[in-house]
Amino acid sequence: MTTSSARPDHLRRYAEEATIGARRADRAADATARAVNAHLAGDGQPGSSLSAVTAARSALERVAWLAGATTRIAEAFEAADRGPVALVVTVEDRRLGRQLTSTAAGVADDDLLAPGRFEAGRRRADSLAELPLRARLEALASTAGDPDHGPAYAAGLLHELGPDGLVDLIEDVRAAYDAGDLPRRRADLGLRALGTLLESAGGTLDPADTPSELAAALVRRAQADDPYALDLGLIRSLGSTVVGRNALRQLLVGPLDGRGRGPAVGPPDLPPQVVVALARVLARPGMAVSERPSGGSLDLLDDRVGADDLDLGILTLLARDPLAAHGWEVGAPTGTSPIATYLERSVPGQAAPLGAILAGAYVTSVERGWSEPYAMPQLNGRGPTATAGTGSLSLVLAAAGRASAEPQVSRALAAVLATHPDAFRERAGTAGYDARRSPELVALFAVLAEDLPALRLASDAVLVAYRGEAQRVLAATPPTTVDANEVLGALADARGVTVALEEGARIAGRDHNAALAFGITVAGLAAQAGTGAAGTAIGGPGGAVSATLGRQAIKKGADAATDRWVDTEDGREATGAVAAARAEPHLLALAMNQDPAWRVLLVAPDRLAGWDVVGSAEHRRAFVAWVAEQDPRVAGLLGELVRRKR
Amino acid sequence: MPASPTVPPLPFDLAASQALARALDALALVLTGLARAEGARAEGATPDWRGYTRAWFDERHAGAVQDLTRAARAATDAATEVRRAELTALVHQREQATEAAAVLLRAETVELDRLAALAAPAGVGRP
């Protein structure tokens, strides 16, 4: 039992004198403010005089506030005193805290009120113990929803309940629910209230922080030995027993869903980062600031992750913790993939966590550097660079093609495509164009395309990833022989992915021209390389087309052509290769029109912008006629390209 | 004859500026005095004060005294700034006045030379 002592008359005297001093200084601040106004009225510059007055007033307010709070402390000492009359009053901290929560509320800050609130939380836990279960859950729900109570109150309540009390309460709820004595919704709300208290006791944790930052903050708080903050020993005690871990899981990931029925009211409103941070702290102190691809939530789940029948609660926790998701996937025996297993099962309700787990294991892991992006052996020449876990990606992709279509999984697959484009190229094969339609890949994209946002994400991912690859191929090709179709040929497997995406979209009942868009994009890149080579070769009036201007024009032209063809039904008759052949000379002419040296040679360049050379035979003829009208140096260059494409 | 040189006006009210500097000095003095008095007052209040409320008070009181000291320094700096602006304006005014006097002197010299030239053929001033 800790006590506090003070002479209330001394505290009051301090408060009175400090108030008088602050008031006197306030008058000086007022006089200065008037002098500032007169100075400004006389056309003077304010300089820093205004901020000096503001600083003075702020400091004086703080002195006055402290004096007011000290008066409340004196009153609390007097009210809590039950001993004989004495100048020095000695009282129990509990009693003093209780008085302060009523006398100083609204005056003092949270730190001064924390002991009283902690004590109030403890007393509340005591009173709950005497209530029947239903009433106890109702009281918990109303307590957890009161924002005035604050972190210390929640910490006191949980501290008084203790690990045993928490486990008992949760077990009571489960038993009553199983016996039919407690409706599901009421049980969930009660447990959810416990979760909210847990979050509240976390205090000033900022949910915007990363799990590691939060975990480190929790550990720092525990090391600071603040008796009115969340007791991490309580969390660790829970984690040390099977029944405790079950209880904690229910608080963290959703009450009662361990029985596979799906939550009635959803998991507690704990921010995912807080859940993960608590799980990490629970694991062991050293893990709190580590981002190793193991541990963390996995330690919390240690007794279950090896099982092949994880419940929705555990999957939800893995979904909230990318590090744990990655660790779960890479920690599986070689040649197996837990994610693939669960994807194939397609258990209703598991799609959302599985999508997040998939993204955590294969996307977030790359973004945060836990693993490297997958690279095809033939591209880097040194064998696969895939690290642990990425070898399982092929199992995941195969399973996804056999799974039922769910938006969360589809969008995660699109993100995986953006992160690991080579893994998809590998599956497309490198044979001829028509044979390249890998049935497995088509099936995968058919699942993905069920969700329109996922299809769009995948389409963008394909263009971005393989455009980069096309640039690398072009850079390695002698500039004089640059040809869009040759580049497309060299990227047969990448193009096969786009064809499979188109085919998958068609099966899903959606029109999508991924291959056509890719062809036009490659044509733009080829035109860009070709202009530089042609300009150098003929040493024309301006030499090579200005690189920046040419690139901008070609990109603009290629994007416009892509948009037009992706959005129109008419474009479906043209393949990517045909579109590339038609677009390339036109894109080159557009680039010339942007270059000051070439532009002076062009005849009627304003007509260029209005032609759709990919989709309209009439426009193609008009373009050929335009080429024939040009200066011989321009006509020679473009004419040769047009003839070659024919 | 050219007119007498005039002193250009200051761009602001000098009296108001000087009053502001004095007010800022006074504010700094009061704040410094209050900070010192706070230290003494707290010593008088705390000999028998024990427990978590005392720890809370010590922390908050130290912060308040620090705020007072900072505010006093800010007032002193602001007063110095005001006086520096006054001085700069006065120097500028003096320079302008000197320049005007020089212009006037040159004009008078020219005028005197002109008068001397007019007087010379008539033998004005010759013995």
Chai-1 contact restraints between the chains, C-beta under 6 A:
chainA,res_idxA,chainB,res_idxB,connection_type,confidence,min_distance_angstrom,max_distance_angstrom,comment,restraint_id
A,S4,B,R50,contact,1.0,0.0,6.0,A-B,restraint_1
A,S4,B,G51,contact,1.0,0.0,6.0,A-B,restraint_2
A,S4,B,T53,contact,1.0,0.0,6.0,A-B,restraint_3
A,S5,B,R50,contact,1.0,0.0,6.0,A-B,restraint_4
A,A6,B,W49,contact,1.0,0.0,6.0,A-B,restraint_5
A,R7,B,D48,contact,1.0,0.0,6.0,A-B,restraint_6
A,H10,B,A45,contact,1.0,0.0,6.0,A-B,restraint_7
A,L11,B,A45,contact,1.0,0.0,6.0,A-B,restraint_8
A,Y14,B,R41,contact,1.0,0.0,6.0,A-B,restraint_9
A,Y14,B,A45,contact,1.0,0.0,6.0,A-B,restraint_10
A,E17,B,R41,contact,1.0,0.0,6.0,A-B,restraint_11
A,A18,B,R41,contact,1.0,0.0,6.0,A-B,restraint_12
A,G21,B,L34,contact,1.0,0.0,6.0,A-B,restraint_13
A,G21,B,A37,contact,1.0,0.0,6.0,A-B,restraint_14
A,A25,B,V30,contact,1.0,0.0,6.0,A-B,restraint_15
A,A25,B,L34,contact,1.0,0.0,6.0,A-B,restraint_16
A,A28,B,A26,contact,1.0,0.0,6.0,A-B,restraint_17
A,A28,B,L27,contact,1.0,0.0,6.0,A-B,restraint_18
A,A28,B,V30,contact,1.0,0.0,6.0,A-B,restraint_19
A,A31,B,A23,contact,1.0,0.0,6.0,A-B,restraint_20
A,T32,B,A23,contact,1.0,0.0,6.0,A-B,restraint_21
A,T32,B,L24,contact,1.0,0.0,6.0,A-B,restraint_22
A,T32,B,L27,contact,1.0,0.0,6.0,A-B,restraint_23
A,A35,B,A19,contact,1.0,0.0,6.0,A-B,restraint_24
A,A35,B,L20,contact,1.0,0.0,6.0,A-B,restraint_25
A,A35,B,A23,contact,1.0,0.0,6.0,A-B,restraint_26
A,A38,B,A16,contact,1.0,0.0,6.0,A-B,restraint_27
A,H39,B,A16,contact,1.0,0.0,6.0,A-B,restraint_28
A,H39,B,S17,contact,1.0,0.0,6.0,A-B,restraint_29
A,H39,B,L20,contact,1.0,0.0,6.0,A-B,restraint_30
A,G42,B,F12,contact,1.0,0.0,6.0,A-B,restraint_31
A,G42,B,D13,contact,1.0,0.0,6.0,A-B,restraint_32
A,G42,B,A16,contact,1.0,0.0,6.0,A-B,restraint_33
A,D43,B,F12,contact,1.0,0.0,6.0,A-B,restraint_34
A,G44,B,F12,contact,1.0,0.0,6.0,A-B,restraint_35
A,G44,B,S17,contact,1.0,0.0,6.0,A-B,restraint_36
A,G47,B,E81,contact,1.0,0.0,6.0,A-B,restraint_37
A,S48,B,A78,contact,1.0,0.0,6.0,A-B,restraint_38
A,S48,B,E81,contact,1.0,0.0,6.0,A-B,restraint_39
A,S49,B,A78,contact,1.0,0.0,6.0,A-B,restraint_40
A,A52,B,A74,contact,1.0,0.0,6.0,A-B,restraint_41
A,A52,B,A75,contact,1.0,0.0,6.0,A-B,restraint_42
A,A52,B,A78,contact,1.0,0.0,6.0,A-B,restraint_43
A,A55,B,A71,contact,1.0,0.0,6.0,A-B,restraint_44
A,A55,B,A74,contact,1.0,0.0,6.0,A-B,restraint_45
A,A56,B,L27,contact,1.0,0.0,6.0,A-B,restraint_46
A,A56,B,L31,contact,1.0,0.0,6.0,A-B,restraint_47
A,A56,B,A71,contact,1.0,0.0,6.0,A-B,restraint_48
A,A59,B,D67,contact,1.0,0.0,6.0,A-B,restraint_49
A,A59,B,L68,contact,1.0,0.0,6.0,A-B,restraint_50
A,A59,B,A71,contact,1.0,0.0,6.0,A-B,restraint_51
A,R62,B,A64,contact,1.0,0.0,6.0,A-B,restraint_52
A,R62,B,D67,contact,1.0,0.0,6.0,A-B,restraint_53
A,V63,B,A64,contact,1.0,0.0,6.0,A-B,restraint_54
A,L66,B,R60,contact,1.0,0.0,6.0,A-B,restraint_55
A,L66,B,A64,contact,1.0,0.0,6.0,A-B,restraint_56
A,I73,B,T53,contact,1.0,0.0,6.0,A-B,restraint_57
A,V88,B,D48,contact,1.0,0.0,6.0,A-B,restraint_58
A,D111,B,W56,contact,1.0,0.0,6.0,A-B,restraint_59
A,L112,B,W56,contact,1.0,0.0,6.0,A-B,restraint_60
A,P115,B,Y52,contact,1.0,0.0,6.0,A-B,restraint_61
